[in-house]
Amino acid sequence: MSLVTLTEILTPAEKGHYAVGAFNANNMEIVQAIIGAAINQNSPVIIQASQGALKYAGLEQVTAMVRAAAQKSSIPVCLHLDHGTDFDQVMRCIRAGFSSVMIDASAYPLKENIRRTKEVVAVARAVGVSVEAELGRIAGTEEQIDVSEREAFLTDPEEASIFVRETGIDALAVAIGTAHGPYRGEPKLDLRRLEAIKSSINIPIVLHGASGVPAETIRAAVERGVSKINIDTELRQTFTARMRQILASEPDEYDPRKILGPAREALQRAVEEKMILFGSAGKLPSEAKK
């Protein structure tokens, strides 16, 4: 089917009290693994591309790969820009055919964050594209964005209410204790803060930096209103770990298909496990699984 917006995927998730995984893709094998997992689990899915991924693989190429994969199934697929920090980059993604974009102006004070976000919303709304934005800063590294633990701060529920009302965004990424990249210890999420944020806004909540967060904590976050969960680091780790195994056991192997193929299979299994954990597995009509 054709690409769908973030709103079309998250509205049922919010009402059904489950979350949909947003998985970052950097190449063809990763896109295939994500789509294959969604088909097997009869789950809606969000495929994300960061600014770094677009620089690596090319905007047109990423768009074409995801669109082609989506059209071969009846699974709802959203193509989403992850952490767009530049207005021009966001506009290029919209023109290329992305069905959803994220404008991340969280590095700026609230007033400036609102101004920059509203600029994107005004354009995106006119062409039927969903917009995610971020309030608060999440520690760690996400492509070119590096936020130290000292600089990171958590989302204020009152500011979240103002931000959502003033910008008109479709989904809000919040900072409640997660981090981008590998964790150095077990993450401690501020679930009370999450509850307060949820009670102050009327749009889906996004959890970034969810790789490595314990399953029980993920379930608790979903129960408290998280509708979109971003996974990137675990995908990279799973994919490259399987490649290393192949190369270690068969050092003379030179066929990329025999190296990347098993990595794709391992990644698909990992994505399916996340869909089951998030509660999105089996949430589509049976006829969607084709």
N, C-alpha and C positions, 0 to 999 in steps of 0.2 A: 504494500500500500504506500501511498505518498507519505512524506514526512508530516508529523503532527507537532503541534506546539507543546511547550512545557505545561501550559495551563490544561490542555486536553488530557495530559497524563497525570498531573498532580491533583486535579479536582476530584477524580474518583478515588485516588489514593488517600486524600485527606478525609473524604467521607467514609471510606472503608477502613480507616485506621491502619493502613500499611504504608510502607515507603517503597519508592522506586529507586533502583540503583542508577547512578550516573557514572559511567565507566569511561576513562580517558583512553583515546586511541591515537596511535602514532604511525601505524602501518596497516597494510592489507590484512595480515594474519590476525592482528588484534581485532580489527573490525569484524572479520569472519567469526572469530571466537565469541565475541559479544552477541552478535546476531544469532549464532547457533545456540547459545545458551538461552536466549530469549524464546526461541522457537521450541526448544526442548522443554522449557519450564512454563510455556504459555504465559509469558510475562511481558508487560510493557517494558520499554527500556529507553534510557537516555544515553546517547553516545556523545562524549565531550571531546573537544579539541582545544588545547591551550594555545596561547600565542607561540610557544616554543614548538609545539607539534606542527602548527601551520607553517612555521619557518622551515622546519625539517622536511615535511612531506609535500607542502604546497597547498594553498587554499583550495584551488580548483580540484586538485587530486583528492583531497580529503572529502570534499563535498560530493564528488562523483562516486567515490567508493561507498560512502554511507547511503547515498540515495539509491544506488544500484542494489545494494544489499537489502534495503528496506522494501524496494519494489518487488522483490522476489518472495515476500511473505506477507501475511495479513497481520503481523505483529505491529502495534503502534510503536514507531521509532521517532524520537526527537533528536535532532542534531543541534547541539548546544555549544556556544563559545564559552569556554571556562576562563575566568579571570581576565576579561578584556579590560585593560587599563587605559587604552587609547581610543578616543572617539572615532578616529579614522579607521582603526582596525575593526571596531564594532560595525561601522557602516559597510566596510568591505565584506564582512561575513553576511550581513543582511542581504547585500546585493548578490552574493554568491549563492544564496538559497538556504542559509541556516534558518531553522524554524524557531530558534530561541537564542538569546545572547545574555551574557553577564557583563555588566559594567561594574568594575571594582574600583570605586573611588574611596575605599575605606581608609586610605592613608591620609585623607584630608579631614579637617574639622567637619562637624555635622552640617553646617550651612553650605559649605562647598561640596560636600558629598551629595547633598540634596540637589544642588544646582546642576552638577555634572550628570547625575542620574536622570533628572527630569529631561535633559537634552536628548538622551538616548530614548527614553520612554516616548517622547513626542514623535520621534521618527518611527520607532518600532511599532507603536500602536497603529499608525496609519497604514502599515503594510501587513498587519496581522502576525507580528512576531512577538513572542513572549520575552519578558525582561526579568532577570534575576539581579539583585544587587546585594552588597554586603555592608553590614554595620558592625563595628568592632573589628579588631585585627586578630588574625589567627597566627600563632607562632609557627616558625619553621620556614621552609623554602618551597616556593611554588614557581617553577620556571625562573624568571628574572626577579621575582619578588622575594625578598629575604626579610623576615621579621623576627627579631630576637625575642626571647622570652621576656626580657625586661621591657621591650617596647610594646609587646602584645597587651591588649586590654579586652575585657569582656563586654558583651553587648548590654547596654542599659535598657530595660524594658520600657521606660517612659520615652526614651529617645527612639526606640523601635516604633512605638505608636506614632510619633511625630513623623518619622522618616517614611513610613508606609503611607500615611495620609497625604503627605506633601508630594511624594513622588509618583504614586499610582503604580508601583511595581507589581509583578505577578508572584514573586517568591523572594524570600529574604534569607540570606545566608547569615548565620549568627555565630558569634564567638562565645563558646561556653566551656572551653578547656581542651579542645582538640588541637592538633598541630599538623602541618604539612610535613611530609617526609617521615622517615623511621623514628619511632619513639625511643627515648633513652630509658624510659621506665613505663609503668602502666599509667595511661592517661586517666585523669580524674575529671569527669564531667560535672558541671554545676547544674544538676537536674532541676533544682528549685528555681534557678534563674530561667531555665528553659520553660518551666511551667508558667512563670510570670510573663515571659515574652509571649507565649502562646495565648495567654488570656488578654493580652493588650493589642493583638493584631488579628486580622481576619483573612490572612493569606498563608499559603504553605511555607513551612520552615525548612531550610536546607542545612545539612550538617556536612561541613567540609572536613578534610583531614581524618576520614574515618578508618583508613587503613591501620590495622593493628589495635583498634578499639575492641575490647572483649565482647563476645556475643551477648552476654547478659546486659551489658551497658547499652549496646545497640538496641536491644529489645526495649529497654527502659526508655530510651530516647524516642523510639517510635510510639510507644504508649503515651508519651507526653506531647506528641504532635509533630514530630519530624516526618516529612513526606518525601524528601529527596536526600539521598546519601551518596556522597562523592567517594569514589575509590580509584586510586591511581597507583600509589607506591606498591601495594600488594600485587597489582597486575604486573608491574615491571619485574618485581622480585620473582614471581612465579614463572614468568616467561623466560627470563634470563637463566634462572636456576635449571630449568629443563634443558636449555641449550647447552649449558656447561656440562650437564650429565652426558649428553650425547657426544660432545666433543672429547670428554674425558674417556669415555668407554670406546669411542671409535675415532681416534686422533687422525686417521687418514681420510675420514669422510669429507668430501668437498661439495656434495650436492646440497644446495640451500634448502631444497624441499624436504630432505631427510633430517635437517637440523631444525628448521622453522616449523615443519609439520607437527612433530611431537610437542613443541612448545605451544603451538596453537591449541592442541588437544588439552594440554594441562591447564592452559588459561581458561578454556571454555568450562572445564569442570569447576575451577575456582569461582568463576562468575555465576555459575548455576548455584553454588553453595551460598553465595551472597544473596541471590534472589530468594532462595528459600528462607534465609535468615531475616531478610527485610519484610517478608510476607507478601511479595508481589507475585510469587509463583502461583500459577493456576488461577489468576484473577481475570483472565480473558475468556470469552465464550469459546467453546470447543472448536468451532469452525475457524477460529483465528489461527490455530496451529496447523500450518500447511508448509 
